[in-house]
Amino acid sequence: MTQSRTGSAQLSFSLELPAGARQDLFLVGPSNEAAVHHLDHWETWPVKAALLVGPRKSGRTLLARSFVARSGGTIADDAERWNETELFHAWNRAQSEGQPLLIVADAPPPIWRIGLPDLRSRMGATPVLRLEAPDELLIETLLQYLFDRKELVAAPDVVRWLARRVERSHLAVLRIVEALEEDAMLRSTRRLTIPTARAALSDSPLLLDRLL
């Protein structure tokens, strides 16, 4: 997995794409580096399965796809929606064939209610990898990455100003960037400043500092 660093945050490249296609990046920081480390060492897993949990828009599916591309394993995405018997057999098959199974869900048991006793016992033996809420540095890196993808120009002081105020979630960061992009289109400029961001987000419920 090709990697580069921005400050103490890390950008982890995803799957290989055709020439000219835009890469999606999974951004690594303190909130998710333990999960990434575990996935990087799948060959040493005593149990050939892991449960990856985290909120939607946290990059969990992108991380899972990158893992499968490197390991040759399989994904059970949105595992709560799977037939429990099928998931039970997938878990057993991973052990017998030695190919890792990455189960992706919103939350682990018992929050995820599993009715099948055999599956519940298997999940009890499965390591849980968590994608936690992003810290401020990761939020800064994520904001800058999304601004670059959307070709919005934001100086470092704008990014820092937003990172200190946005709700600590990947979804909130995404919604903030979408709101700023929409405002930039209305203003017919791709350049962001603190005053324009303050005006565009004055009524946003995603900002922690309502006084801005």
N, C-alpha and C positions, 0 to 999 in steps of 0.2 A: 504494500500500500504506500504510494508516494505521499510524502508529508512535507509541509513547510510550517514555519512558525511566524506568528505576528504577536509581539510582546511575549507574554507567557501563555497566550492562547495558541491553538494549533489547528491548522486546516488539513483535513483528511480527505484526499480525493476519492471519488466514488468509482463507479464502473467505467471501463473503457468505452468511449463513444466514437462514432464515425468522425472523420476529419471534418472540421468546421462546426461540429455540434458543440453546444455550450455545456460545460461540466457543471454538475451539481456537487456542492461540497458539504460534507458533514463537519461541522465545527466542533472541535474538542476543547474542553476546559475542565476545571475542577468538578463541575456538576455531572460530568459523564465519562471522565477519563477512566474510572475503575471499570465501567462496562466495556469500553473500548479495549482496555488491557486484557480483560478476560476473553473477549472475542479474538484478539490477536494470538492467543495461546490455546486455541481450540484443540490442538493435537495432544495436549496434556490432560484434557478433561477426563476424569474418571467416569463421569456420567456424560454420554454423548448427546446432551440436550441442555439448553439454557432457556430461561424465561426472561425476555426483555420487556420491561414495563416502563411506561412514561406517557405523558399527555400527547394528544394528537398535535401535529405540526412541530414536534420536537426532533424530527429527523429520524425517527425510529425505523420507518420502512426503508429509507435510504441506507441507513446503517446495516439493516438486515440484508438488503440486496447486495451491498458491497461484501459483507461477510460470506454470503453464499457463493458469490463469484470467486472468492479466494479459497474457500474451503471445500467447495463441491457439495455442500450440504443442502438442506431444504429449509423452507420457511413455512410456519403456520401463522400467517398474519391474521389480525382480528380474531384471535383464537377463541374468544368468548362466543363467537358465532359458529364455530365448528361443531359438527356432530361429535359428541364426547367419545363415542366408540371409535370413530375414525381417528381422532386425535390420540387416543390410547394406543391404537395400532401403529400410528406414525412414531410415537415415542418408543415402542418396543422395537420397531424396525430399525430405528437409528442405533439402538444398542447392538442389535444382532449384526448389522452391516457395517458398523463402525463409522458411519457418516453422520455428522452432527445435525441436530434438529434445533432450529432457533424458533421459539414460540414467542409471538409478539402480542401483547395485550395491554389494556389500559391500566390494570392493577393486578397484583398477585392474589391468590387465595389467602384468607377467606373472603376478601372483598369480591373477588371473582368467585362466584358460587358454583362449585362443581358438584353435580349430583352423583356421577358414577364413582363408586368407592375405589375401584381399581385405578382410575385416572387420578383421583384425588391423592392416592398414596404415591403414585409416580411423580406428581407435581410437588409433593412434599420432599422428594429426593432431588429435585431439580434446582440448581442455583438460580437465584433471582438477580438480574442485572437492572439497575435503575438509572433512568435518565431524569435527573432532578431539575428543579427550576434553575435557570441560568444565573450565574453571578454577573456583577456589573461589567467585568472585563469581557466575558463572553457575549453579553448584550451589545457592547460597543463593537466587537468584531462582527457580530451578526448584522447589526445595523449597517456597518460599512459595506459588508458583502452584499446585502440587499440593495443598498443605494447604487453600488457599482453595476449590479445586474440590471437595474431599471434605468441606468444612465442618469441618475440624479447626482448632482455635485454638492457635497457637503464637507465643509472643512472640519478638522478634528474637534474644534470647540463646539460645533453643532452636534456632532455625534456624542461627545461627552455630556453635553447639556441634556440630550434626550435620554441617554443611558441612566442618568441619575434619577429620572422622573418616570420612566415607563414601568408599568406593572411587570413583575418578574415572571414572565412566561414567554415561551416562543410565539404563541399565538398573538399575544399583545404586541410584540415587536412587529410581527407581520402586518397586523391591522394598522399600526401606526405608520409604517412605511407606505401602505396602500393609501391611507388618508393624505399623506404628504405628496404622493405621486398625483393623486387627483387634484390637490390644490395647485401643484406645479403646472398641471395642464391648464387649469383655469387662468393662471397668471402668465402662461405662455413663456415660461422659463424653467430650466431644469436645475437652477441654482437654489440651494436652501440656505437660509440664514436663521439665526435664533429668533429674530422678530417675526419672520414669516412662519416659522414652525410654531411659535407661541400663538400667533393669530389663528393658524389652521387647526390647532389642537385645543383651543381654549375650552371647548365643551366636551372634550373626549373623556369618557369614563375610564380609559386605559392608563391615564397618567396618575401617578401617586401624589404629585404635588399640584393640588388644584389652583394654588396661587401662581404657579408657573414662575 
